[in-house]
Amino acid sequence: MVRLLNIAAILFAGFVTVQGCTHCQCLYNDGSHCCVQELPSGGEADCHALCLKAQQAGPNQFQPGPACNGGGKNTCVSTWNAHGRKKCYGYPS
C-alpha cells in the first residue's frame, strides 16, 4: 500500500512539474488574484500584454465584470493551478 502511494505521489509530482506555463493569472494591483486566461497556442506568451486590460468575466462569459487594474501584473500558472479560478472576460468556455 505504501509503495502504491509513493508511486502515485511521484507521478503526481511529475505531472505538475511538466505542466509548465499554460495560463496567465492576472493580478490586482495589490498582487491578489483577479482572473485567469489561457495562453494562445503556438507562440510566445506575453502575459503582461494579456493582463494589461484584463477584467473578470461577469455572470456569464459574454458580460464583462470588474477590471483588474493591475497594470499588467501577472503570474504564469499551469492548467492544474488555473482550474477553478475566476476566468477573465472573453476566456473560452
C-alpha positions in Angstrom: 0.0 0.0 0.0 2.8 2.4 0.9 4.5 1.6 -2.4 1.4 2.5 -4.3 1.1 5.8 -2.5 4.7 6.6 -3.3 4.3 5.8 -6.9 1.1 7.9 -7.1 2.9 10.8 -5.4 5.8 10.6 -7.8 3.5 10.5 -10.9 1.5 13.5 -9.5 4.7 15.5 -8.9 5.9 14.7 -12.4 2.5 15.8 -13.9 2.5 19.1 -12.0 6.1 19.8 -13.0 5.6 19.0 -16.7 2.5 21.2 -17.0 4.5 24.5 -17.2 3.0 27.8 -18.1 -0.3 27.3 -19.9 -2.3 30.2 -18.4 -1.8 33.8 -17.3 -3.1 34.7 -13.9 -3.9 38.4 -14.0 -3.5 40.1 -10.6 -5.0 43.1 -8.9 -2.6 46.0 -8.0 -2.1 44.5 -4.5 -0.9 41.2 -6.1 -4.1 39.2 -5.3 -5.8 37.0 -7.9 -8.1 38.7 -10.4 -8.7 36.2 -13.2 -7.1 33.6 -15.4 -6.8 33.3 -19.1 -5.4 30.6 -21.3 -2.3 31.4 -23.4 -2.7 31.3 -27.2 -1.2 28.1 -28.6 1.8 28.1 -31.0 3.5 31.3 -29.9 5.4 33.1 -27.3 3.3 34.1 -24.4 3.1 37.7 -23.3 1.2 37.6 -20.1 1.9 41.3 -19.4 0.1 42.3 -22.6 -2.8 39.9 -22.0 -3.3 41.1 -18.4 -2.8 44.8 -19.1 -6.6 45.4 -19.8 -7.9 42.2 -18.2 -11.2 42.0 -16.4 -13.1 39.3 -14.8 -16.0 37.6 -16.6 -19.4 38.7 -15.4 -22.3 36.4 -14.5 -21.7 34.7 -17.9 -18.7 34.7 -20.2 -20.3 37.2 -22.5 -20.6 40.1 -20.0 -17.5 41.9 -18.6 -17.0 42.0 -14.9 -14.8 44.2 -12.8 -11.4 45.3 -14.2 -8.2 44.0 -12.7 -6.5 47.4 -12.9 -3.2 45.7 -12.0 -1.1 47.4 -14.8 -0.4 44.1 -16.4 0.8 42.3 -13.2 0.6 38.6 -13.7 1.9 35.2 -12.8 2.3 32.3 -15.2 0.4 29.2 -13.9 -0.3 25.7 -15.1 -3.6 24.2 -16.1 -3.8 22.5 -12.7 -3.5 25.8 -10.9 -5.8 27.6 -13.3 -8.6 25.1 -12.7 -11.4 26.5 -10.5 -10.1 30.1 -10.6 -12.2 33.1 -11.8 -11.9 33.4 -15.6 -11.1 36.6 -17.4 -13.7 38.1 -19.7 -13.5 36.5 -23.2 -11.9 33.3 -21.9 -13.1 30.4 -24.0 -15.8 28.4 -22.1 
